[in-house]
Amino acid sequence: MEQVIERRLVDGSEPMTSDQLLQMLDQERIDHNTVEHAPMWTVEDAKAIRAPCGYGHTKNLFVRNKKGQMWLLILHEDRKVDLKAVAKLIGANRFSFASPERLMHHLGVTPGAVSAFSILNDVHRRVGFFVDEALMDDPALHVHPLVNTRTTTIERTALLNFLERKGYPHRVLDFSAIDDCG
């Protein structure tokens, strides 16, 4: 039997919805284009559904360590990463993927819907936020707007500046230094 996870953040509030997020982007006059599609659970699902454009496609990892520290890693979709090496690089010792419950309570999304926008639901700002240096030259990113049945294309600098203005600064990490380790 599939476990039902209550749609609540760690403080008991409801997470931001996709429609609320898109409305916020509109209110701030941030150019974006959102398309509806079948659910995408994996990078392979995304590649099968979309038309290729050659840039800005991401995969997103939500990880934690045994002490309960958490990180959101935004990577180029084809990046192969040794999680043990990444943990060491960011000073986490070791980490593993966070549970679906932790994902909902801290980022307000379900598995398959994680993206840079998810950080907006981190009400206590406890999640470290890292972006793959390989994405920093891409003019735009294609990200889920809090659901995996939509993809929003947004200029990379507009996205990262928007998140920073909302209180969610990112750190750029050179994952290529530890690429192909696992």
Secondary structure, DSSP 8 states (H G I E B T S, - for coil): ---------TTS-----HHHHHHHHHHTT--EEEEE-S---SHHHHHHHS---SS-BEEEEEEE-TTS-EEEEEEETT--B-HHHHHHHTT-S--EE--HHHHHHHH---TT---GGGGGG-TT--EEEEEEGGGTT-SEEEE-SSSTTEEEEEEHHHHHHHHHHTT---EEE-GGGGBT--
